[in-house]
Amino acid sequence: MQSILADTYSVHFNEEAYSKLNAHLEKANYSKIFILVDENTHQHCLPSFMAQIFDDYDFEIIEIEEGEVNKTIETCTQVWHVLSELDADRKSVMINLGGGVITDLGGFVASTFKRGIDFINVPTTLLSMVDASVGGKTGVDLGSLKNQVGVINQPKMVLIISSFLTTLEERQLNSGFAEMLKHGLIRDKKYWNELNLVSDFNNLDEFIYDSVVIKNDVVLQDPTEQNLRKILNYGHTLGHAIESYFLESDKHKALLHGEAIAVGMVLEAYLSNRLTNLSETFLNDIKNTFIKRYGKVLFTEDDISNILTYLKFDKKNSHGNINFVLLNTIGKCQIDVTISENLLKESFAYYKV
């Protein structure tokens, strides 16, 4: 697969990824190479990754606990301390080997340690391959509030190695697939239709590539999310609120990111039908697609009330307004749409039926 040129770096795939990594490490002459992993990627991904690095470098492995619950400033502090204790300097590099938690947190740690050291992202989940691989967003959660602290800073390179997907459970693959479906909804009706024909998660390489191309095209036109890049948040305004609520709630099992975003995309499709002329046909197509693949999440009235309170923390908000991305049709969006609370509640009623 041909590498994809992003902002100031490239996304490389499979064997080419290892080749580019080896060439970069040889040329960069880093003082130390740190590899950030969680316990899962330490066991299932690190051995095969290390086997593809040719020369004998000075590696240090830093392991954190897995899961969104550990994507916090407290974890960052622990990693910063480890870097200091292991004599990291500004000529060190951090390789983030893992899912979105690892690449988001690791990128933030690297971007802020000694005012910034190089980092390389090696996403190992489907979600991180199609989402965190492009755009330079780094950061952590603030309590249960998603991605409230962070910076936009670009890696030196991103390596997508699809063999890592064999280490994932189907639920994790489905979570990533939701972001791919989103890419079709916001930019490419043909891609949306092709994804609807996918019955298993074998041979996803071409679809992963297409998703990275779609996201990269958007980000290149609007790197700092002033305008067009906001469309990547379709489904995320309500989806992040749902994810945050379920993460904090004692009554519910936490949802994976893609599971929450799948709900958000159905809710925001309903809002699109009401406000931005999304047709009834496309609305039903979107709802049926996500319900068939992800099932339904059950919400009580109390749940909905609590979820709506989380909307005030959404990063797209400005001047006291909660701003939504809605669909005009499949492949075309409208940004910065404000919505009444009554209509938000209607969207949940539609989802329940």
Summary of the structure (lengths in Angstrom):
residues: 353
radius of gyration: 19.9
end to end distance: 43.3
largest distance: 61.7
contacts: 1217
relative contact order: 0.11
helix: 54%
strand: 18%
